[in-house]
């Protein structure tokens, strides 16, 4: 009896904690994994802004700005009900802005080295504080953000913020550093280009020069500002964030930022211990022990301490900007330190080179990377009509060993809005793509705020061009504002079409966070149907997902005009794996439940008579 109780206890603990280690019984491991995560990326300064003026280069007074307080209980409840498990509050760390906060001890920022009027969230000015724009009372901005973290947790969601290790604002200035913390560069030897202990790279005997503006550009759109004089004092000049070593960076360089030195010499050689390849197979605890006895560059320590500070503050994880521009050894050091403090911390990184994916996951101890170059780019081409669905199973096969680590998305702040004419011009075209993105693998799904109501990103905000919702200026987000409905957060101003779209996202995302099968096995059945099913072609995609007690068949029609009437096939291999010994099985559609279909098995081949409308998707669950 005691042995039975002990066995049940161990099994229960395993189910509660999940299992990330490899096991000889792969399907058992997958069953024990947690449910899928869904990240809601929200541009914090734009979320609650109800001002509709949208004047190009408009000030806060003219165009308005959202606040931490706008994420009240009603707003957070609606976000949670959308099927969200994590909120990535984008643009929280204090970055350079064109607004006068000198009354709060904050220095003014120079428009000559700021992009837009509201500033880039990736030009961080003070890592130990938050953007004063976001606070109702800037003097209490940290307290207001702490309250938002607490509210978010009360609504059963985790909090993510940005950390941008590759670069900081040219005018970095920490006002509320913890005791013993000194600013980046404060103790640098500026007489040399490089030193391991320096935080920046320098161009000795030089002076920074403001970029030559192109295409009739003028900071702030020719609106007068006393600091806009084509001058910014920086002697000696520093390397620019994207690696430019010119004292006068190009207009297309990241001229508003300076690059952080991680102990990589100007010739590319490393001034720190390299991590042995064997550590790619070891856990974060082994990585932590490795670095305990090693001397590391000062910048490593500064960013580790920043991350630990925010964990202590209540943040649950981070999105790391341009992670591949920083050595993988740093990430081993940083992320193992984070995981030692919070093993459940959610670590998401921006890495665009597929050749680096496995190194940054295994040696860098990242939880998740953007699946941009592989899946997103493929799906975008299919949505635009010049890609074939045949490529998606190929992508998935190539990422099979790291599929759980590749976060899926269709929009984020860097990419064009789906409803933008430069993408596809119709938000509904995303429906099959979103079904595939959210159900193809065990990885998390990400949704960008406004995507669920078809935001087109059409505003002329100031810095940059439309198609992406501006991250540089104060602006309103029209479709999203109709959902906000003067802070009622009830969609009261949405059109019927927009309401229907949001309902689709809500149904889909809530299904994904409750399904066990989506954390189980995957097999494509697309190519079998291309070969054996009449009229099935490269505008359709199909695959199956399963665990023992939940078997799903996913079929999506990416075509905007074509209707399909097909005799869809479930291959004999799947019939055998699923042990379907009967002749007839009812299929329950998981999104809308309106489709009355049956799986008929004839000589170990499954057949579903199926009609599909343009842009329609089915997630069928077999009722046994």
C-alpha angles and dihedrals in degrees: 000000000000090000090053093049091049091049092051091047093052091048092049093050090049092053092048097048098037125220127260100167121098117256134187088241098061097178091054090053091051092051089055094053120105123259120275119284123227119202120203109204108203126180096227099208092051103042101083100026108123096175110117100188095104095184111176109255088004121172125237088262092052102040104019131224136233123244139210087249091063088074091077126159093276093051093046092046090054092047090051091048089054086069100264124153101172132031118207104204099204119207100021103130112084107269132175113288135174099237131102112253097151089121086069095048094261117134119233117255123235115242089214089071100032125084111222127346096280092042135227115295086218095065097076115193100181122017095191095060141042136247108285090212088071097057128086085212110026090201088064098037095126091051091050092052091048089054090051091052090051092048091049091052091049087059091054096252130124124231125233127183135181127266115185107194099170097067147358135205116288089242099047110175124168112206101173103034114161116251111291095018117121125192125265109276096009092119099031124131097235094186092079133057093229142013126162092237095048117102094208139039115239138206100217119220093016139107126218115250126198114249121263105254118233137202093025090299119165126177109258090009095278092308108143120254124165092227094053099096104123089257135108122168115231117145118205098021117239131220111271121246097259091051101266110155095196121114086222108044121207121261089250093051121095087262094164091065141056125219121249119232113230097177095281108136120226089257090057098253119132126248095197139060115287118230113247114243090241089071089071086078096045130090128247092265091062089048091051091052091048093058096042091082098038131093109233133187118272093245090062091057094046094054094042089054091049091054093047090048091057093045088055087048090059104264113143101205149334145248108219116212119224092347094174090067089067123068116266089230089064090055090051088054095042100042096043088054090050093048092049088060097038117010089188095055111135110231117190122176138191107231119155102177109089090201088066099046098096095043093053092045099043105028097024092046094225116163096207142009130194111266090215109128095042113032104014095049091046094050092046091056091049092050090050090053101246100088131076125228087225087083096062097069088047091054092047093050091051091053096040095119093051101027092122091057097053109091114212126220142155098198138024134152092277097051132071118265111257091232091053112109088234090062109034104306095227124081092205091067087073094065100090090036091054092049090053094042092051100042107031098087145005091261125113120268123225128208123191115220112261093024089099091060098040101258108191100196091226100147122121093220103165119259111055132002134287125266090079122062103251118259092182106057144044105265144147122243103220105200091041090048089057088057091046087054097190092318095309088113091206104115090246094151097043121115118242088255092054092046090052091051093051090048089055092053091046093052093046099045095045089052092052095053092052102041119103092191092064088064091048137068128330133201129168117230093177098103093046089056093045088057101038107026121078114232093008107131147159094292090068127068129192138178140149132239124191156162124182096276101032124052120180134190113197120196125173132185111208095182117110095207112018124096119203128213105182145155095235118206133220103199121239089244090064093043088056095045091049093045093229100175098163130086102230132032128181115232119215114202109223103204105048104355091216099114116093105203137154133204110223119193118210120174091342092308119116118219128192119183101218140183117191128188122213112288091007124142132190128202104191122193116199112234107213 
